[in-house]
């Protein structure tokens, strides 16, 4: 059974920031501890509020993952590590594309699993930046949906 996907609320931001951190630690081995400490409060206090935010939820309503879209671009998609490989990311991506109108995403070049995930779902690389949006040395691959 696919997860239930609903809008997130600001009172959930602290828990979603915890989910973000756990997911980043499991998938972004290239991100430094110092950067996690810098990004986590930004995620909690700024980034989550800046997007159309949807959560995949279990039967109790707890978030299993979340996706955020702004201006047709997936700005964030994170899944709790315990839920990897269970279709949560795919369900969130479908929501982002079909409900929120997403056509683009940036992926950290070092995150081979995320790159493969988006490629399998019809996204192709259309550009590259040597740094992330904060000027950190985490190259980004710019992707767009072609099918």
C-alpha positions as CSV (number, residue, x, y, z in Angstrom):
1,X,0.0,0.0,0.0
2,X,1.5,3.4,-1.0
3,X,2.1,5.9,1.8
4,X,-0.4,8.6,2.5
5,X,1.0,11.9,1.4
6,X,-0.3,15.1,2.9
7,X,0.9,18.7,3.5
8,X,3.3,19.4,6.3
9,X,2.8,22.0,9.0
10,X,5.2,24.3,10.7
11,X,4.9,22.4,14.0
12,X,6.5,19.4,12.2
13,X,9.6,21.3,11.1
14,X,11.8,20.2,14.0
15,X,11.0,16.5,13.4
16,X,11.5,17.0,9.6
17,X,14.9,18.6,10.3
18,X,15.8,15.5,12.3
19,X,14.6,13.3,9.5
20,X,16.7,15.4,7.1
21,X,19.8,15.0,9.2
22,X,19.4,11.2,9.5
23,X,18.9,10.9,5.7
24,X,21.9,13.1,4.9
25,X,24.1,11.1,7.3
26,X,23.0,7.9,5.5
27,X,23.4,9.2,1.9
28,X,25.7,12.2,1.8
29,X,29.0,10.9,3.2
30,X,30.8,13.8,1.5
31,X,29.1,16.4,3.6
32,X,31.2,17.5,6.6
33,X,30.0,17.5,10.2
34,X,30.5,21.3,10.3
35,X,28.2,21.7,7.3
36,X,25.5,19.5,8.8
37,X,25.6,21.8,11.9
38,X,25.2,24.8,9.6
39,X,22.5,23.4,7.3
40,X,20.3,21.8,9.9
41,X,18.9,25.0,11.4
42,X,18.6,26.5,7.9
43,X,16.5,23.5,6.9
44,X,14.3,23.7,10.1
45,X,14.0,27.5,10.2
46,X,14.1,28.7,6.6
47,X,14.1,26.1,3.8
48,X,11.1,24.0,4.8
49,X,8.9,27.1,4.9
50,X,10.1,28.3,1.5
51,X,8.6,25.3,-0.5
52,X,5.3,23.5,-1.1
53,X,6.0,20.7,1.4
54,X,4.5,17.3,1.4
55,X,5.1,14.3,3.7
56,X,4.7,10.6,3.2
57,X,3.2,9.3,6.4
58,X,2.8,6.0,8.1
59,X,-0.6,4.8,9.5
60,X,0.0,6.8,12.7
61,X,0.7,10.0,10.7
62,X,4.4,10.1,11.4
63,X,6.6,11.4,8.5
64,X,8.5,8.7,6.6
65,X,9.9,11.3,4.2
66,X,9.2,14.6,2.6
67,X,9.5,16.6,-0.6
68,X,9.6,20.3,-1.2
69,X,8.9,22.1,-4.5
70,X,9.2,25.7,-5.4
71,X,8.7,27.3,-8.9
72,X,8.7,23.9,-10.6
73,X,11.9,22.6,-9.0
74,X,12.3,19.9,-6.4
75,X,14.3,21.7,-3.7
76,X,14.4,18.8,-1.3
77,X,13.5,15.1,-1.2
78,X,14.5,13.1,1.9
79,X,13.4,9.7,3.2
80,X,14.0,8.3,6.7
81,X,16.9,5.7,6.4
82,X,14.7,3.0,7.9
83,X,12.3,3.4,4.9
84,X,14.9,3.3,2.1
85,X,13.9,0.9,-0.7
86,X,10.2,0.9,0.3
87,X,8.9,3.2,-2.4
88,X,8.6,6.3,-0.2
89,X,11.0,8.4,-2.4
90,X,9.2,7.3,-5.6
91,X,5.8,8.2,-4.1
92,X,7.1,11.6,-3.0
93,X,8.6,12.2,-6.5
94,X,5.3,11.3,-8.1
95,X,3.6,13.8,-5.9
96,X,6.2,16.4,-6.7
97,X,5.7,15.9,-10.5
98,X,2.0,15.2,-10.7
99,X,0.6,17.4,-7.9
100,X,3.2,20.1,-7.4
101,X,4.3,20.5,-11.1
102,X,8.0,19.8,-10.6
103,X,10.1,19.4,-13.8
104,X,13.6,20.1,-12.4
105,X,15.9,19.1,-9.6
106,X,19.5,19.6,-8.6
107,X,21.4,16.6,-7.4
108,X,24.8,16.5,-5.6
109,X,27.2,15.0,-8.1
110,X,28.8,12.8,-5.3
111,X,25.4,11.3,-4.5
112,X,25.4,8.5,-7.1
113,X,22.3,6.8,-5.7
114,X,20.2,10.0,-6.0
115,X,21.5,10.5,-9.5
116,X,20.5,7.0,-10.5
117,X,17.1,7.4,-8.8
118,X,16.2,10.5,-10.8
119,X,17.6,9.0,-14.1
120,X,15.4,5.9,-13.6
121,X,12.4,8.2,-13.3
122,X,12.9,10.2,-16.5
123,X,15.2,13.0,-15.5
124,X,18.4,13.8,-17.5
125,X,21.4,16.0,-16.7
126,X,21.3,19.3,-18.5
127,X,24.0,21.2,-16.7
128,X,26.5,21.3,-13.8
129,X,27.6,23.8,-11.2
130,X,30.9,23.4,-9.3
131,X,29.4,24.5,-6.0
132,X,26.1,24.2,-4.2
133,X,23.7,27.1,-3.7
134,X,25.6,28.3,-0.6
135,X,29.0,28.3,-2.4
136,X,30.1,25.0,-0.7
137,X,32.4,22.7,-2.8
138,X,29.6,20.2,-3.5
139,X,29.1,20.1,-7.3
140,X,25.5,20.0,-8.5
141,X,24.0,18.3,-11.5
142,X,21.0,20.2,-12.9
143,X,18.4,17.7,-14.1
144,X,15.1,18.1,-16.0
145,X,12.3,15.6,-16.6
146,X,12.1,14.5,-20.1
147,X,9.3,11.9,-19.9
